[in-house]
């Protein structure tokens, strides 16, 4: 099976890198390329080699996942991994007692992040999705694991969850370590991963609450968004943060080959 996976990976790489060039129209005539070797040089960071996207959080508890993580790390030397749904009910982070008071459980969170760090990989933390009892409504995404993509029913409880989660990470791993991570607010709110209406304005509210809660724990922690698909909302997001003095350390979006 492992050999089959590697074969499929090689085939995918060939399809990605060989076929497109083969399909380009034939070039005719002479082409001249002039390189000025004396021109000032500029850094060319290979940012695409820094991070991999990887399913949802709970999968990282599988030993087969960790074996694959080690194999890819050896080949690429990547530094970060990003996955969905650290707040999904299957991770067990958030519940409420009979009086409606929050109950936090970070047992699986610890195992998830311990496993990454033990293999030399840091988390790129996607802060998502909404725990069932904290959701304003049932808005289940079509993905088979049925994450709830609704806004919170209580913003103070959301703020407290973000603060408790972040404080726990800093307490467990130390501020120097966690300050080297990235915290990203949600996933692709411009499409069906966010059920707030209207989408953009309600995402701003989510971002503002989340960013401020993270920064109250420690200003060194890095927070960003809008985590949209196809570079949507980026200009508006930057303007929103600037106009309202909302903390932002990086701007993120996701591009796909179909874009």
Order of alpha helices (4+ residues) and beta strands (2+ residues): alpha-alpha-beta-alpha-beta-beta-beta-alpha-beta-alpha-alpha-beta-alpha-beta-alpha-beta
